[in-house]
Amino acid sequence: MRRGLHRLFLLIALPVGLLCFLAYQLLLDSGGSCMQSVVPSTLKIADSISSSTSQIERSSTFGNFSYDNTLPLIFIGGFPRSGTTLIRAMLDAHPDIRCGEETRLLPRILGMRAHWKNEKVEWRRLIEAGVDDEV
């Protein structure tokens, strides 16, 4: 068993090490010119992004904001295991944003729709209401 693991390690590590060595040699032979062409353009992009964000910060008027019942709500939906928990945690970290608990609303609605579609009376009512197969 151990001999098989050693062989597997050698089969993977040797080609990876060889590729790293060849890439290093190529970088030395070129005198680092490939890095010199990439770094300045990356720095230019970073500078333009930071100047844009500073302009936005200067032009924004952050002050006391009054919340009332007339403001629209934002609904973000997704399927399980699609990253919605991460998005919710990131948004909830903002002091001006409040995220409610995660619900399983969409799968529940789709399950109810499948149940209603199997019952002829309910399906007829849904079609009369404009909810057909396209919705």
PyMOL commands that set and color helices and strands:
alter all, ss='L'
color gray80, all
select helices_A, chain A and resi 2-29+33-59+84-92+105-118+120-128
alter helices_A, ss='H'
color red, helices_A
deselect
rebuild
show_as cartoon
